[in-house]
């Protein structure tokens, strides 16, 4: 795949994704993505994003809970 932003080449990787679902922020590990080797931009297939939503909508194992600060600039 070619990066839409810099025209660099992408490679498939497993990444950590911050994902908003039902007004709650989740961190999802081991998400397949195409990652640009030049600029680092990530691209996700719609099926992967749908799968994350289904996972979060069902009973799922919580690996860890963290506290996150929200600030304004």
C-alpha positions as CSV (number, residue, x, y, z in Angstrom):
1,X,0.0,0.0,0.0
2,X,1.1,3.6,-0.7
3,X,0.8,6.3,2.0
4,X,-1.9,8.8,1.2
5,X,0.1,11.6,2.9
6,X,3.7,11.2,1.7
7,X,3.5,8.5,-1.0
8,X,5.8,6.3,1.1
9,X,5.6,2.5,1.3
10,X,3.6,0.9,4.1
11,X,4.2,-2.3,5.9
12,X,1.8,-4.4,8.1
13,X,2.4,-4.1,11.8
14,X,0.6,-4.8,15.0
15,X,0.1,-1.5,16.9
16,X,-1.5,0.0,20.0
17,X,-4.6,2.1,19.1
18,X,-6.4,4.7,21.1
19,X,-10.1,4.1,20.3
20,X,-13.1,6.1,21.4
21,X,-16.3,4.0,21.8
22,X,-19.6,5.1,23.4
23,X,-17.9,8.3,24.8
24,X,-15.2,6.2,26.5
25,X,-11.5,6.0,25.5
26,X,-9.9,2.5,25.2
27,X,-6.4,1.4,24.4
28,X,-6.5,-1.7,22.2
29,X,-3.3,-3.8,21.8
30,X,-2.2,-5.9,18.8
31,X,-4.3,-4.1,16.2
32,X,-3.3,-4.9,12.6
33,X,-2.4,-1.7,10.6
34,X,-0.6,-0.6,7.6
35,X,2.2,1.8,8.8
36,X,4.1,4.1,6.5
37,X,7.8,3.5,6.7
38,X,8.5,7.2,5.8
39,X,6.1,9.3,7.9
40,X,4.6,6.7,10.4
41,X,1.0,7.3,9.4
42,X,-1.3,4.4,10.2
43,X,-4.1,3.0,8.1
44,X,-6.7,0.6,9.4
45,X,-9.1,-1.6,7.4
46,X,-12.7,-0.9,8.1
47,X,-13.2,-4.6,9.1
48,X,-10.6,-4.2,11.8
49,X,-12.3,-1.1,13.2
50,X,-15.6,-2.9,13.2
51,X,-14.0,-5.8,15.0
52,X,-12.8,-3.5,17.7
53,X,-16.3,-2.0,18.1
54,X,-17.8,-5.5,18.4
55,X,-15.1,-6.5,21.0
56,X,-15.8,-3.4,23.1
57,X,-19.5,-3.9,22.8
58,X,-19.3,-7.4,24.3
59,X,-17.9,-8.8,27.5
60,X,-14.1,-8.5,27.2
61,X,-11.1,-9.0,29.3
62,X,-9.6,-5.8,30.8
63,X,-5.8,-6.1,30.9
64,X,-5.2,-2.9,32.8
65,X,-6.8,0.3,33.9
66,X,-5.0,3.6,33.8
67,X,-5.8,7.2,34.8
68,X,-5.6,9.8,32.0
69,X,-5.4,13.6,32.5
70,X,-7.3,15.9,30.2
71,X,-5.9,19.4,29.7
72,X,-6.5,22.3,27.4
73,X,-3.9,24.4,25.6
